[in-house]
Amino acid sequence: MRHFLLFYEYGPDFEVRRAEVREQHLARAWAASARGELVLAGALADPFDTGVLLFRADSAVTAEEFAQSDPYVTNGLVTAWRVREWITAVGEEAASPVGKPADTRENNDE
Protein backbone atom coordinates (compact mmCIF):
# COMPACT_ATOMS: atom_id res chain seq x y z
CA MET A 1 0.00 0.00 0.00
CA ARG A 2 1.07 3.56 -0.73
CA HIS A 3 -0.02 6.96 0.56
CA PHE A 4 -1.71 9.63 -1.51
CA LEU A 5 -2.64 13.18 -0.53
CA LEU A 6 -5.76 14.72 -2.02
CA PHE A 7 -5.64 18.51 -1.91
CA TYR A 8 -8.82 20.57 -2.22
CA GLU A 9 -8.85 24.29 -3.01
CA TYR A 10 -11.98 25.77 -1.49
CA GLY A 11 -14.00 28.41 -3.29
CA PRO A 12 -14.45 31.82 -1.66
CA ASP A 13 -17.94 30.90 -0.42
CA PHE A 14 -17.00 27.46 0.94
CA GLU A 15 -17.65 28.24 4.60
CA VAL A 16 -21.09 29.65 3.81
CA ARG A 17 -22.15 26.88 1.40
CA ARG A 18 -20.65 23.74 2.94
CA ALA A 19 -23.65 23.13 5.21
CA GLU A 20 -25.66 22.29 2.06
CA VAL A 21 -23.75 19.05 1.44
CA ARG A 22 -21.55 18.54 4.50
CA GLU A 23 -23.48 15.53 5.79
CA GLN A 24 -23.16 13.78 2.41
CA HIS A 25 -19.45 14.58 2.24
CA LEU A 26 -18.82 13.33 5.78
CA ALA A 27 -20.83 10.14 5.21
CA ARG A 28 -18.68 9.33 2.17
CA ALA A 29 -15.49 10.20 4.04
CA TRP A 30 -16.36 8.02 7.04
CA ALA A 31 -17.30 5.15 4.70
CA ALA A 32 -13.90 5.46 2.98
CA SER A 33 -12.27 5.48 6.41
CA ALA A 34 -14.17 2.34 7.46
CA ARG A 35 -12.88 0.61 4.31
CA GLY A 36 -9.31 1.53 5.33
CA GLU A 37 -8.82 3.88 2.38
CA LEU A 38 -9.07 7.30 4.02
CA VAL A 39 -6.62 7.65 6.92
CA LEU A 40 -7.09 11.30 7.91
CA ALA A 41 -8.90 14.30 6.49
CA GLY A 42 -9.41 17.90 7.43
CA ALA A 43 -8.91 21.53 6.56
CA LEU A 44 -5.85 23.73 6.84
CA ALA A 45 -6.39 26.76 9.05
CA ASP A 46 -5.39 30.41 8.80
CA PRO A 47 -6.50 30.78 6.09
CA PHE A 48 -9.32 28.24 5.81
CA ASP A 49 -8.88 27.66 2.08
CA THR A 50 -7.49 24.14 1.61
CA GLY A 51 -8.53 20.62 2.52
CA VAL A 52 -6.12 17.70 2.78
CA LEU A 53 -7.15 14.05 2.72
CA LEU A 54 -4.66 11.23 3.29
CA PHE A 55 -5.45 7.96 1.50
CA ARG A 56 -3.80 4.55 1.80
CA ALA A 57 -4.26 2.60 -1.45
CA ASP A 58 -2.56 0.71 -4.23
CA SER A 59 -2.91 3.62 -6.65
CA ALA A 60 -4.03 7.23 -6.93
CA VAL A 61 -7.31 6.06 -8.46
CA THR A 62 -8.87 5.62 -5.01
CA ALA A 63 -8.33 9.28 -4.11
CA GLU A 64 -9.23 10.47 -7.60
CA GLU A 65 -12.53 8.60 -7.60
CA PHE A 66 -13.33 9.96 -4.14
CA ALA A 67 -12.80 13.53 -5.38
CA GLN A 68 -14.71 13.06 -8.62
CA SER A 69 -17.88 12.04 -6.78
CA ASP A 70 -17.48 14.12 -3.61
CA PRO A 71 -20.43 16.52 -3.12
CA TYR A 72 -17.98 19.31 -2.28
CA VAL A 73 -16.52 18.90 -5.78
CA THR A 74 -19.68 18.11 -7.74
CA ASN A 75 -21.48 21.11 -6.22
CA GLY A 76 -18.64 23.53 -6.94
CA LEU A 77 -17.51 24.21 -3.37
CA VAL A 78 -14.07 22.90 -4.30
CA THR A 79 -12.67 24.90 -7.21
CA ALA A 80 -9.67 22.65 -7.89
CA TRP A 81 -8.23 19.40 -6.60
CA ARG A 82 -5.14 17.30 -7.17
CA VAL A 83 -3.70 14.02 -5.94
CA ARG A 84 -0.02 13.55 -5.12
CA GLU A 85 1.72 10.40 -3.99
CA TRP A 86 3.37 10.89 -0.61
CA ILE A 87 6.37 8.61 -0.11
CA THR A 88 6.18 8.10 3.64
CA ALA A 89 9.51 7.07 5.16
CA VAL A 90 9.28 7.42 8.96
CA GLY A 91 6.62 6.26 11.39
CA GLU A 92 4.80 3.06 12.18
CA GLU A 93 2.42 3.57 9.23
CA ALA A 94 5.16 4.49 6.71
CA ALA A 95 4.70 2.80 3.35
CA SER A 96 8.44 2.83 2.58
CA PRO A 97 10.25 2.89 5.94
CA VAL A 98 13.93 3.74 5.77
CA GLY A 99 16.70 4.12 8.31
CA LYS A 100 14.81 2.87 11.33
CA PRO A 101 17.42 2.37 14.06
CA ALA A 102 17.66 -0.99 15.79
CA ASP A 103 16.30 -1.19 19.32
CA THR A 104 19.35 -0.31 21.41
CA ARG A 105 17.73 -0.32 24.85
CA GLU A 106 19.48 -2.51 27.39
CA ASN A 107 17.57 -5.38 28.88
CA ASN A 108 17.62 -4.72 32.62
CA ASP A 109 15.91 -8.03 33.43
CA GLU A 110 19.10 -10.06 33.06
Backbone bond lengths (Angstrom), bond angles and torsions (degrees), N, CA, C in turn:
res aa  C-N    CA-C-N  psi(-1)  N-CA   C-N-CA  omega(-1)  CA-C   N-CA-C  phi
1 M - - - 1.454 - - 1.530 109.63 -
2 R 1.320 114.22 147.68 1.461 121.31 179.31 1.521 108.88 -123.41
3 H 1.322 116.23 167.69 1.459 121.38 178.26 1.528 110.29 -107.65
4 F 1.323 114.39 141.97 1.459 121.49 178.26 1.523 108.64 -135.24
5 L 1.327 115.78 135.90 1.456 121.63 175.96 1.520 108.62 -102.95
6 L 1.322 115.41 129.23 1.455 122.25 174.16 1.521 106.45 -104.95
7 F 1.319 116.23 119.58 1.455 122.18 179.35 1.524 109.26 -103.75
8 Y 1.319 116.13 131.07 1.459 122.54 175.15 1.527 108.71 -111.38
9 E 1.326 116.54 135.42 1.463 121.42 169.95 1.521 105.95 -103.24
10 Y 1.318 115.56 117.88 1.458 120.56 -178.68 1.519 111.10 -79.95
11 G 1.331 115.29 144.11 1.453 121.09 174.13 1.521 110.04 -71.69
12 P 1.324 117.31 166.34 1.466 120.82 -175.99 1.531 113.45 -64.08
13 D 1.333 117.51 -22.24 1.462 120.79 -179.10 1.533 112.35 -104.21
14 F 1.322 117.06 18.04 1.470 120.71 -175.29 1.526 112.28 -56.55
15 E 1.307 116.98 -49.45 1.473 119.95 -176.19 1.526 111.94 -61.22
16 V 1.308 117.13 -34.54 1.461 121.68 -179.62 1.531 110.95 -75.01
17 R 1.346 116.46 -40.99 1.467 121.24 -172.81 1.524 115.36 -90.48
18 R 1.314 119.34 -16.30 1.467 119.50 -171.44 1.519 113.37 -62.86
19 A 1.311 119.09 -26.52 1.465 121.06 179.37 1.530 111.57 -59.41
20 E 1.339 117.40 -27.39 1.462 122.51 -179.40 1.527 112.39 -58.19
21 V 1.320 116.70 -37.62 1.475 120.38 -172.99 1.528 112.95 -131.76
22 R 1.312 117.02 10.08 1.470 119.64 -174.94 1.524 112.44 -60.27
23 E 1.326 118.01 -42.55 1.460 120.04 -179.61 1.523 111.42 -60.73
24 Q 1.334 117.24 -41.48 1.469 120.98 178.04 1.528 110.97 -64.19
25 H 1.330 115.61 -44.08 1.470 120.41 178.70 1.528 110.36 -60.71
26 L 1.324 117.06 -48.35 1.467 120.69 -178.03 1.521 111.64 -65.67
27 A 1.316 118.47 -37.33 1.471 120.88 177.56 1.525 110.47 -61.19
28 R 1.328 116.54 -43.27 1.473 120.38 178.51 1.526 110.81 -66.97
29 A 1.328 116.65 -39.78 1.457 120.27 -179.56 1.526 110.83 -65.64
30 W 1.330 117.28 -45.27 1.469 119.84 179.55 1.528 111.02 -66.08
31 A 1.318 117.91 -33.91 1.474 120.47 176.74 1.525 110.14 -65.88
32 A 1.330 117.31 -41.56 1.468 121.01 177.10 1.523 110.45 -65.02
33 S 1.321 117.04 -35.64 1.462 120.97 176.97 1.533 110.47 -66.64
34 A 1.317 116.92 -43.04 1.472 121.08 179.62 1.525 111.34 -62.70
35 R 1.328 117.07 -30.69 1.472 120.99 177.36 1.529 112.03 -79.19
36 G 1.338 117.33 -6.41 1.458 121.32 -179.65 1.513 113.79 85.48
37 E 1.327 117.53 9.54 1.465 121.56 -178.87 1.524 112.22 -87.06
38 L 1.313 116.60 -48.06 1.458 121.93 -177.67 1.519 108.88 -95.02
39 V 1.326 116.74 117.81 1.461 122.49 -175.88 1.519 110.89 -88.52
40 L 1.313 116.50 -50.24 1.470 123.02 -179.61 1.523 108.33 -147.83
41 A 1.322 115.37 151.34 1.464 119.71 176.17 1.516 108.98 -153.74
42 G 1.311 115.37 148.80 1.449 119.72 177.29 1.511 111.00 174.26
43 A 1.310 114.85 -175.60 1.461 121.47 -177.45 1.523 110.37 -108.72
44 L 1.321 115.56 148.94 1.456 121.31 171.79 1.523 107.83 -82.02
45 A 1.305 116.48 143.94 1.461 121.45 -176.81 1.523 111.33 -106.04
46 D 1.310 114.65 158.47 1.471 123.45 172.92 1.516 113.78 51.01
47 P 1.290 120.28 67.51 1.453 127.71 9.20 1.531 111.66 -93.41
48 F 1.314 114.88 159.67 1.463 123.29 178.99 1.527 107.59 -86.98
49 D 1.345 115.49 79.23 1.463 119.52 -174.01 1.523 114.15 -135.28
50 T 1.333 117.24 -0.92 1.462 121.22 -174.33 1.522 110.17 -141.49
51 G 1.325 115.41 138.24 1.457 121.06 172.16 1.515 108.81 -110.61
52 V 1.329 116.51 148.73 1.457 121.84 178.46 1.526 107.68 -133.27
53 L 1.331 115.42 128.05 1.453 121.64 179.41 1.521 108.26 -124.87
54 L 1.304 117.21 127.73 1.464 122.86 -178.78 1.530 108.75 -101.38
55 F 1.323 115.62 119.53 1.459 122.10 178.45 1.517 110.92 -110.07
56 R 1.333 115.82 148.23 1.458 123.01 171.67 1.527 105.62 -117.38
57 A 1.345 116.65 116.84 1.460 120.47 -174.31 1.519 110.20 -160.19
58 D 1.316 115.35 173.27 1.460 120.64 177.34 1.525 112.39 -78.31
59 S 1.347 116.29 -26.14 1.459 119.92 -179.37 1.521 109.79 -150.94
60 A 1.318 115.34 170.93 1.456 121.84 179.76 1.523 112.24 -68.29
61 V 1.311 117.37 -15.87 1.461 121.72 -176.91 1.526 111.84 -55.91
62 T 1.317 117.60 -37.80 1.469 120.84 -179.49 1.525 110.85 -58.77
63 A 1.313 117.58 -48.17 1.465 121.89 179.27 1.525 111.13 -69.08
64 E 1.319 116.65 -39.56 1.464 120.61 -180.00 1.522 111.36 -63.10
65 E 1.323 116.76 -43.99 1.463 120.53 179.69 1.528 111.06 -66.55
66 F 1.339 116.43 -36.07 1.459 119.33 175.89 1.523 109.71 -59.26
67 A 1.330 116.36 -49.93 1.470 120.95 -178.00 1.522 111.30 -62.21
68 Q 1.313 117.28 -45.07 1.460 120.68 -175.18 1.524 113.26 -60.77
69 S 1.324 117.29 -26.94 1.468 119.35 -178.78 1.532 112.90 -113.50
70 D 1.324 117.29 7.94 1.460 121.04 179.37 1.528 109.51 -72.66
71 P 1.339 118.16 130.34 1.467 120.38 178.88 1.530 114.00 -56.76
72 Y 1.315 118.60 -28.72 1.463 119.94 175.57 1.531 110.26 -62.64
73 V 1.326 116.67 -36.87 1.461 121.16 -179.47 1.527 110.48 -80.79
74 T 1.323 116.71 -49.61 1.466 119.76 -174.90 1.525 112.76 -66.53
75 N 1.320 117.93 -21.79 1.462 121.58 178.10 1.527 113.13 -99.42
76 G 1.326 116.87 7.16 1.456 121.12 172.92 1.515 116.58 80.29
77 L 1.341 117.93 11.11 1.464 119.49 177.27 1.521 110.92 -74.28
78 V 1.324 116.15 -30.23 1.459 122.99 174.81 1.524 106.45 -98.92
79 T 1.324 116.20 121.69 1.468 120.41 -176.26 1.522 112.91 -87.87
80 A 1.328 117.11 -21.68 1.468 121.45 177.96 1.526 108.06 -159.30
81 W 1.325 115.35 150.37 1.455 119.75 175.88 1.519 108.61 -146.04
82 R 1.321 114.99 157.51 1.473 120.45 176.92 1.517 108.51 -153.87
83 V 1.319 115.29 153.46 1.463 122.39 178.49 1.520 107.41 -116.75
84 R 1.331 115.17 134.01 1.465 121.53 176.34 1.514 108.73 -129.85
85 E 1.328 116.62 136.74 1.457 118.86 173.12 1.519 108.18 -71.98
86 W 1.311 115.70 138.22 1.462 122.62 178.12 1.523 106.22 -114.99
87 I 1.308 117.04 112.49 1.465 121.83 -179.78 1.519 107.01 -84.53
88 T 1.324 115.39 95.97 1.461 121.44 -177.33 1.518 109.74 -81.68
89 A 1.334 116.75 130.52 1.460 121.69 -172.08 1.520 114.25 -119.60
90 V 1.331 118.61 -22.01 1.460 121.30 -175.82 1.520 108.97 -131.95
91 G 1.322 115.79 137.54 1.456 121.78 179.03 1.521 110.24 120.40
92 E 1.299 114.99 157.25 1.464 120.08 -176.96 1.520 112.77 -61.13
93 E 1.321 118.36 -28.09 1.463 122.55 -178.69 1.526 112.84 -96.48
94 A 1.336 118.21 6.14 1.463 121.25 -177.30 1.524 110.86 -59.10
95 A 1.321 115.50 135.98 1.456 120.92 179.29 1.527 111.84 -77.81
96 S 1.331 117.05 -29.08 1.460 122.68 -178.42 1.527 109.58 -133.46
97 P 1.349 117.43 66.54 1.466 119.04 -175.58 1.527 111.99 -62.65
98 V 1.328 114.17 137.55 1.467 120.33 178.40 1.520 109.36 -137.40
99 G 1.314 115.50 145.57 1.451 121.83 171.49 1.509 116.41 66.41
100 K 1.320 117.89 22.76 1.463 118.93 179.65 1.518 108.59 -70.71
101 P 1.342 117.63 121.87 1.464 119.67 -178.55 1.526 111.32 -68.94
102 A 1.309 114.89 149.67 1.473 120.23 176.34 1.519 108.78 -67.17
103 D 1.299 116.32 154.73 1.464 121.70 178.06 1.525 107.04 -69.21
104 T 1.327 117.12 114.27 1.460 121.63 -175.40 1.526 112.26 -107.65
105 R 1.324 116.86 8.28 1.469 118.95 179.19 1.511 109.49 -67.50
106 E 1.332 115.05 142.40 1.463 120.40 178.05 1.526 109.02 -80.03
107 N 1.304 114.78 145.58 1.453 120.32 177.07 1.528 107.08 -88.52
108 N 1.307 116.87 109.42 1.460 122.12 -177.45 1.520 112.67 -85.19
109 D 1.327 117.87 0.17 1.461 121.11 -178.52 1.528 112.28 -84.67
110 E 1.302 117.97 -6.30 1.468 119.95 -175.96 1.489 111.86 -80.63
